[in-house]
Amino acid sequence: MATTLDKLIEQAMMLPSESRARLADLLVESLDAEELGRIDRLWAAEATRRRDEVRAGHVDTIPGDAGLRTLRDTMGR
């Protein structure tokens, strides 16, 4: 099974970004409600943690366009 999964992952990673995003959406939608609820709770906790770090001054923030530019430069696009 791992070999099949590894091949599937390899093929999926070769898809264009938009197709990978659509695939990710479909996979998330395929999870049952209980699992989605757990994932939503984890993301909410992560968002709260990050917000609290910013409010406490533990994290330096940057404007969104600068962050996206850095990300694109890092990814080579």
Secondary structure, 3 states (H helix, E strand, C coil): CHHHHHHHHHHHHCCCHHHHHHHHHHHHHCCCHHHHHHHHHHHHHHHHHHHHHHHCCCCCCCCHHHHHHHHHHHHCC
